[in-house]
Amino acid sequence: MANPDDDIAAAGLSGIDAPVAFDSDAKGLKSADKAYHYIRRIIITGQVAPGTHLTETQLSVETGLSRTPIRDALRRLKTEGLVVRGPNNGAAVASFSNSDVAVIREIRCRLEGFAAERAATRITPAQIERLENIAADMETVVRVPSIDRIAFADLNVAFHMGIAEASGSEHLVSQIQSVIQLPLILLRRNLWPSEPANERGVWHHREIIEALKIGDAYWVGMQMRAHIASSLRD
């Protein structure tokens, strides 16, 4: 019987025959982290379609890494919801229906709205400064005609997790972290938000920061829920 891991999907992955050249951000990372960032990038940017079978063998060829770090990276991506169990206990790129998105949106609205309310009375000046720096970096990214989707997505996650951490609850941080990565798979090329939507999202972040500065829990909770609802609407 053929090894299912060697059964490379007909759709292929990124079509790379030689090992990829990792960017500067990957230098100095452990092999498992390099593998994680590479696979996550090709999923988010739409180089591999939802449902595509991800094989350790092909990913090993593409990255020049052994199958052990590839396997570790796939496990990590499974916990984040970007990868699911595929044929023969393999791995596949996750896909989401409109119903899935609606549920994720509701979960995030409730969890992050509550986290923001808690953060309003607990956030430190240093945490406010970090959020402002992230917002400024996002404004820089959205001004570029050809937006760097990975950079935007990473900054957006950092902003939301920064508020979750400011809530002072490890349970909230853990729960939010488990769902915040899921919508990233929707940011593939054909579903990337329009320029006005990106700018609106950054403006929402600024409003959230202002509410946090004055410690208005009600306002910041409402702002966070409205922000998530608009950014993840069907």
Summary of the structure (lengths in Angstrom):
residues: 234
radius of gyration: 18.8
end to end distance: 43.2
largest distance: 64.9
contacts: 722
relative contact order: 0.13
helix: 68%
strand: 3%
